[in-house]
Amino acid sequence: GAHIDRIILDTDKCCREHDHCRHTISAFSLKYGVFNRHLFTVSHCQCDRRFRNCLLGVNDTVSNLVGYGFFNVLKVPCFVFESRMQCTQAAKQERSPVASKSNSDWLVTTGMTLFTS
C-alpha cells in the first residue's frame, strides 16, 4: 500500500515538474518559428534533462518504465535556443569579414536525449 503510493508519488513529482517547463511547443502548433508536428508537446532540452535526471534519481520500476517510454519508445525530441550570426546588408556591400556578423534573435534546433539506466 504505502510503498506503492510512495513509488508512484516520486515519479509523479518528476512528471509534474516537467509539465511546468517554461519553454514548450504544443502538439500541432507553431512557436519560436518551429511547427511541432508531433502528437505531444515538446519541451526545452534543459527541462528534458532535468526530467531524465529526476527519473534516474528515483530509480525504481515505475520511473524506469516512464523514462524508457518517453526517451526510448516515443523518442520525444527537445529543442534549444542558440545564438547565431548573420550577415547584415551593409557588411555584404563592404565585404568586410569583421563587419559581416551580427546577432540574430534565436535559432531553434531539435535534439534527442536517451534514457539509460
C-alpha positions in Angstrom: 0.0 0.0 0.0 2.1 2.9 1.3 5.3 1.7 -0.5 3.4 1.6 -3.9 2.0 5.0 -3.2 5.5 6.4 -2.5 6.9 4.9 -5.7 4.1 6.5 -7.8 4.4 9.8 -6.0 8.2 10.1 -6.6 7.7 9.5 -10.3 4.7 11.8 -10.4 6.8 14.6 -8.9 9.2 14.3 -11.8 6.3 14.4 -14.3 4.7 17.4 -12.7 8.0 19.3 -12.7 8.4 18.5 -16.4 4.9 19.7 -17.1 5.8 23.1 -15.7 8.6 23.6 -18.2 8.7 27.3 -19.2 9.5 26.8 -22.9 7.4 24.3 -24.7 5.8 23.8 -28.1 2.3 22.2 -28.0 1.3 19.5 -30.4 0.5 20.7 -33.9 1.3 24.3 -33.1 3.8 26.9 -34.2 6.1 28.6 -31.7 9.6 30.1 -31.9 9.4 29.7 -35.6 9.1 26.0 -35.4 6.0 23.8 -36.1 5.6 20.8 -33.8 4.2 18.0 -35.9 4.2 15.5 -33.0 1.1 14.3 -31.1 2.6 15.6 -27.9 4.2 18.7 -26.5 7.9 19.1 -26.9 10.0 20.9 -24.3 13.3 22.8 -24.0 16.2 20.3 -23.7 17.1 21.6 -20.3 13.6 20.6 -19.0 14.0 17.1 -20.5 17.5 16.8 -18.9 16.0 17.7 -15.5 13.2 15.2 -16.1 15.6 12.4 -17.1 17.8 13.1 -14.0 14.8 13.2 -11.7 13.6 9.8 -13.0 17.1 8.3 -12.7 17.3 9.7 -9.2 14.0 7.9 -8.3 15.4 4.7 -10.0 12.5 2.3 -9.4 10.3 0.2 -11.7 7.8 2.9 -12.4 10.3 5.7 -13.1 12.4 3.4 -15.3 9.3 2.5 -17.3 8.3 6.2 -17.7 11.8 7.1 -18.7 12.1 4.3 -21.2 8.8 5.1 -22.7 9.4 8.8 -23.0 13.0 8.7 -24.2 13.4 5.4 -26.0 10.0 4.4 -27.2 8.4 7.7 -28.1 11.8 9.3 -28.6 10.3 12.7 -27.7 12.6 15.4 -29.2 13.5 18.5 -27.4 14.7 21.9 -28.6 17.3 24.5 -27.6 17.8 28.2 -28.3 21.1 29.1 -29.9 22.6 32.5 -30.8 23.6 32.7 -34.4 25.4 35.1 -36.5 24.0 36.6 -39.7 25.4 38.9 -42.4 24.0 42.4 -42.5 23.2 44.2 -45.7 25.9 46.8 -45.0 28.5 44.2 -44.4 27.6 42.4 -47.6 28.2 45.6 -49.5 31.5 46.3 -47.7 32.7 42.7 -47.9 34.3 43.1 -44.5 34.6 39.8 -42.6 34.6 41.6 -39.2 31.5 43.8 -40.0 29.7 40.9 -41.6 28.4 39.4 -38.3 25.5 40.5 -36.1 23.4 38.7 -33.5 20.1 37.5 -34.7 17.3 36.5 -32.3 17.3 32.7 -31.8 17.7 29.5 -33.7 15.6 26.6 -32.6 17.1 23.1 -33.2 15.9 19.7 -32.2 17.9 17.2 -30.2 17.4 13.8 -28.6 18.1 12.6 -25.1 18.2 8.9 -24.3 17.2 7.2 -21.1 19.8 4.8 -20.0 19.7 3.0 -16.6 
